């Protein structure tokens, strides 16, 4: 599936949503449709200012409110519509949603949660829908980890900062991932 994803042949941008109360409280959000905090809204505006200088030609967002609300000021700045792709949503964590992040055991799929395989297939199917010159994807940390894993980028295990715009650039061999500042 990875090889049939047009996105993986050109530069693209990624933006994790701004801070939410679940982020600030170190809780697992998953499919909880939580909204941005005041800081998260400020982060979205700062990201919009940074992304205004980039050659982005299309915007795609998760359907979850925290992603759409982060995408809105960017779309306004870039004068682009937001294409919502539900498959870009964060992984569903079942009984762990709303629980402390420390309660998660990396090798265990909790009751009611998406398996790693199901999540990966859903995200890859969503990414396969993106077919524009220089897209921006507004999503979640789990989607970021899937992108890094698919592209063999070492940052896949590192947390991605809320609302930090990132540029993915293909190289002759591998990919370069760089934050915008």
HELIX and SHEET records of a PDB file:
HELIX    1   1 UNK A    2  UNK A    4  5                                   3    
HELIX    2   2 UNK A    6  UNK A    9  5                                   4    
HELIX    3   3 UNK A   21  UNK A   24  1                                   4    
HELIX    4   4 UNK A   38  UNK A   51  1                                  14    
HELIX    5   5 UNK A   65  UNK A   78  1                                  14    
HELIX    6   6 UNK A   86  UNK A   88  5                                   3    
HELIX    7   7 UNK A   94  UNK A   96  5                                   3    
HELIX    8   8 UNK A  101  UNK A  103  5                                   3    
HELIX    9   9 UNK A  116  UNK A  127  1                                  12    
HELIX   10  10 UNK A  141  UNK A  150  1                                  10    
HELIX   11  11 UNK A  154  UNK A  157  5                                   4    
SHEET    1   A 6 UNK A  82  UNK A  84  0                                        
SHEET    2   A 6 UNK A  58  UNK A  61  1                                        
SHEET    3   A 6 UNK A 135  UNK A 139  1                                        
SHEET    4   A 6 UNK A  12  UNK A  16  1                                        
SHEET    5   A 6 UNK A 166  UNK A 170 -1                                        
SHEET    6   A 6 UNK A 175  UNK A 179 -1                                        
END                                                                             
